[in-house]
Amino acid sequence: MNERPSPARVAVVLGGSHTGMLVAAALAGLAERVVVVERDELPVAPAPRKGLPQARHAHMLWSGGVHALEELLPGVTAELRAAGARRAPVTTDMVVLSAHGWFRRWPESHHVILAGRDLFDATVRARVLADECVELLDGTEVLGLVGSSEAVTGVRVRGRDGRQRTLDAGLVVDASGRGSGAPRWLTELGLPAPEQREVDSGLAYASRLYLAPEQARDGFPVVNVQSDARGDGPGRAGFLLPIENGRWIVTLNGTRGGEPTSANASGDDFVRFARESLRHPLIGQLLARAEPLSDVAFTRTTVNRRYFYERMPAWPDNFAVLGDALAAYNPVYGHGLAVGAQSAVILRDVVRRYGWGAVALARRVQKAVARPVGAAWDLATGQDVFYPGATEDGPTGRDRLVAAYVDRLMYTATGNGRIARRVTDVTSLERRAEVLLAPSVLLAALVGPLKATLAEPPLTAEELKAAGIQ
């Protein structure tokens, strides 16, 4: 009979979604047993679930996150692609209208993996749960932490049968998402409430799944019509992502006063918004020949919210918070999946470096994961803070200065491939924003674009024909 490991060598992960599963993978070689606690009952195959309504909207994994994913689960990208996920080179396979005009389709700098969220999760989940030291307790609700303000020793849970019990652990990681109870749990242990910040652009999302025209089901580019955060009216934007099985997932969004069609509206309203309300009708034109496969999904859960746990005056041993439970971003920027993967790698590396059970290990983890979290936070809020009502006080002087420089860089990137690459170094989460302050980049921004602005979207004649536009 196998002996059960000491509680000190057990890790409990709260949340069985993307970040939670990757945290389990990160800890599987360090703990003797990893228990993943998930409120939903998780499907085996790609399928919707109640606790992940955002799965009905578009998702992408930037290459900075792809590299982290491969570190934790070698070969999983190939598995995703074998299941139909798309690898899209940046910016070669991207048709993007920025606030300053169309970007050119420069040679590949980085890439994104595109797939339905259900496929992403099911593929990763199958790999993680194949490890015999990982145990899943789904259909189980987390009630709170066990321990004191100095150290967490476990969690209280309620199972499917309604019975409560305590799971003892040497490390508890909260990856339970936007609905995390960590702020309340910490105050219940006698700790002060964490500092937090919200930037709410008022963005509303509407998404619909389509079957692409037959000739456009293989190799069609991403299409993105961006808003202008510093324009006079509400921001309206949309993007079309080619995913598995010849489908397109299309997400339209708008800030206060410019919201897209709700879930109760007809599909005609969805297409009309894409054609008439965005800054260019391209997405609406593409949908004219596509076959709708789903109803319109609608959400307002898009606020940027960050807890600054790394700044807490005291932090309990054996407890860490990662993923959307730590910082949730406006999904329009597509960074949540990548930051979750990078944070799981950082967790693994910190535990390896200092040793399981080391004093202040959890605090070291919390400070270390603040780096990728902060990078994605700056990218998201640097845009959203300019929409009316996004914050109580409006953009700060620093916000305005940074935004002015980034705005100039984006303008330059429309006609300068080298600067476009530097920008995607950062947006892909492969390099830190400091690369944008290099002297050569500053000089290029001063000069501006080297090529004239494109008047039309840079689709090839073959792509236009395949989509039925020409």
JOQUI-V884598 format. One record per backbone hydrogen bond with DSSP energy under -0.5 kcal/mol. CO is the residue of the C=O (numbers start at 1). NH is the residue of the N-H. If there is no record, write none. Layout:
# JOQUI-V884598
CO | NH
CO | NH
This chain:
# JOQUI-V884598
6 | 9
7 | 10
7 | 170
9 | 32
9 | 33
10 | 170
10 | 171
11 | 13
11 | 35
12 | 14
12 | 173
13 | 15
13 | 37
14 | 175
17 | 21
18 | 22
19 | 23
20 | 24
21 | 25
22 | 26
23 | 27
24 | 28
27 | 30
27 | 31
33 | 11
34 | 36
34 | 135
35 | 13
35 | 37
36 | 38
36 | 137
37 | 15
38 | 139
38 | 140
40 | 42
40 | 139
49 | 52
52 | 55
53 | 56
54 | 57
55 | 117
59 | 115
60 | 62
61 | 113
62 | 65
62 | 66
63 | 67
64 | 68
65 | 69
66 | 70
67 | 71
68 | 72
69 | 73
73 | 76
75 | 79
76 | 80
77 | 81
78 | 82
79 | 83
80 | 85
81 | 84
86 | 88
86 | 114
87 | 89
88 | 112
89 | 93
90 | 109
90 | 110
91 | 94
93 | 222
94 | 96
95 | 224
96 | 98
96 | 103
97 | 226
98 | 101
101 | 98
102 | 454
104 | 106
110 | 90
111 | 63
112 | 88
112 | 114
113 | 61
114 | 86
116 | 120
117 | 121
118 | 122
119 | 123
120 | 124
121 | 125
122 | 126
123 | 127
124 | 128
125 | 129
126 | 130
128 | 131
131 | 134
133 | 34
133 | 135
135 | 36
135 | 137
136 | 138
137 | 38
141 | 158
144 | 156
146 | 153
146 | 154
150 | 317
151 | 148
153 | 169
154 | 146
155 | 167
156 | 143
156 | 144
157 | 165
158 | 141
159 | 162
163 | 159
165 | 157
166 | 168
167 | 155
171 | 12
172 | 174
172 | 320
173 | 14
173 | 175
174 | 322
177 | 180
181 | 185
182 | 186
183 | 187
184 | 188
185 | 189
186 | 191
187 | 190
195 | 308
197 | 306
199 | 201
199 | 304
201 | 256
204 | 254
205 | 299
206 | 252
207 | 297
208 | 250
209 | 293
209 | 294
210 | 212
210 | 248
211 | 291
213 | 216
214 | 217
222 | 95
223 | 240
224 | 97
224 | 226
225 | 238
227 | 229
228 | 231
235 | 255
237 | 253
238 | 225
239 | 251
240 | 223
240 | 242
241 | 249
243 | 246
244 | 247
246 | 212
247 | 243
248 | 210
248 | 250
249 | 241
250 | 208
251 | 239
252 | 206
253 | 237
254 | 204
255 | 258
262 | 265
266 | 269
266 | 270
267 | 271
268 | 272
269 | 273
270 | 274
271 | 275
272 | 276
273 | 277
273 | 278
274 | 284
281 | 285
282 | 286
283 | 287
284 | 288
285 | 288
286 | 289
287 | 290
290 | 292
291 | 211
295 | 297
297 | 207
299 | 205
300 | 302
303 | 305
304 | 199
305 | 328
306 | 197
307 | 309
308 | 311
309 | 312
316 | 319
317 | 152
318 | 172
320 | 174
322 | 325
323 | 326
323 | 327
326 | 307
328 | 305
330 | 333
331 | 334
335 | 339
336 | 340
337 | 341
338 | 342
339 | 343
340 | 344
341 | 345
342 | 346
343 | 347
344 | 348
345 | 349
346 | 350
347 | 351
348 | 352
349 | 353
350 | 354
351 | 355
355 | 358
358 | 361
360 | 364
361 | 365
362 | 366
363 | 367
364 | 368
365 | 369
366 | 370
368 | 371
369 | 373
370 | 374
371 | 375
372 | 376
373 | 377
374 | 378
375 | 379
376 | 380
377 | 381
378 | 382
380 | 383
380 | 384
381 | 385
383 | 386
384 | 387
387 | 390
390 | 200
396 | 400
397 | 401
398 | 402
399 | 403
400 | 404
401 | 405
402 | 406
403 | 407
404 | 408
405 | 409
406 | 410
407 | 411
408 | 412
409 | 413
410 | 414
411 | 414
412 | 415
415 | 450
415 | 451
416 | 420
417 | 421
418 | 422
419 | 423
420 | 424
421 | 425
422 | 426
423 | 426
423 | 427
424 | 428
425 | 430
425 | 431
426 | 429
428 | 64
432 | 435
433 | 436
434 | 437
435 | 438
438 | 441
438 | 442
439 | 443
440 | 444
441 | 445
442 | 446
443 | 447
444 | 448
454 | 102
457 | 459
460 | 464
461 | 465
462 | 466
463 | 467
464 | 469
464 | 470
465 | 468
